[in-house]
Amino acid sequence: MGEQEVEIGGKQEDVMYTIKELPKIIADIDKAFEKVRPKKVTTLTVRTEPSGAQKQPTQEYPKIPRSQTPDEAVLNLLRD
């Protein structure tokens, strides 16, 4: 049931009867475990920006000059 497996075994007529009654059995089992089943709640919050003036970035990224070697790239980063 759910994430569990159910195996039906026995005489053929008993298995066939159980399969015939399976929808009722599943409903009964589902009802029996309803109180202990964890409730799944999902919340989605959507915030929209008002249309109009767009926000300016609060901080600009530094300009890093192109380097020929990794050593030179590190030195350029440290200089800025």
C-alpha positions in Angstrom: 0.0 0.0 0.0 1.6 3.3 -1.0 5.2 2.5 -0.8 4.6 -1.0 0.6 4.2 -4.3 -1.3 1.4 -6.7 -0.8 1.6 -10.4 -1.5 -1.5 -12.5 -2.0 -1.1 -16.2 -1.5 -3.3 -19.2 -0.8 -5.8 -21.4 -2.7 -6.7 -20.2 -6.2 -10.3 -19.4 -5.2 -9.2 -17.5 -2.1 -6.7 -15.4 -4.2 -9.3 -14.7 -6.9 -11.9 -13.6 -4.2 -9.3 -11.3 -2.6 -8.4 -9.8 -6.0 -12.2 -9.2 -6.6 -12.5 -7.5 -3.2 -9.2 -5.6 -3.5 -10.7 -2.2 -4.1 -12.8 -2.5 -0.9 -9.8 -3.8 1.0 -7.6 -1.0 -0.2 -10.2 1.6 0.8 -10.5 0.0 4.3 -6.7 0.0 4.8 -6.4 3.6 3.6 -9.1 4.7 6.0 -7.5 2.8 8.9 -4.1 4.6 8.4 -5.5 8.0 7.6 -4.9 9.4 11.1 -1.2 8.3 11.2 -0.3 9.3 7.6 1.8 12.4 7.5 0.1 15.4 5.9 1.9 16.8 2.9 1.5 20.6 2.6 3.1 22.7 -0.1 3.2 26.4 0.0 4.1 28.6 -2.9 4.7 32.3 -2.5 5.1 34.5 -5.6 6.2 38.1 -5.3 6.0 40.4 -8.2 8.0 43.6 -8.7 5.9 46.6 -9.6 6.3 47.6 -13.2 8.1 50.9 -13.7 11.5 51.9 -12.7 14.0 49.1 -12.5 16.3 48.7 -9.6 19.9 49.6 -10.2 22.5 47.0 -9.0 23.7 47.9 -5.5 27.2 46.8 -6.3 29.1 46.6 -9.6 31.4 43.7 -10.3 35.1 44.6 -10.7 36.6 44.7 -14.2 39.3 42.1 -14.5 41.7 42.4 -17.4 42.3 39.4 -19.6 45.4 37.3 -18.7 47.7 35.1 -20.7 48.5 32.7 -17.8 46.9 31.6 -14.6 49.6 33.3 -12.5 49.0 36.6 -14.2 45.2 36.2 -13.6 45.8 35.7 -9.9 48.1 38.7 -9.8 45.4 40.8 -11.6 42.8 39.8 -9.1 45.0 40.7 -6.2 45.9 44.1 -7.6 42.3 45.3 -7.9 
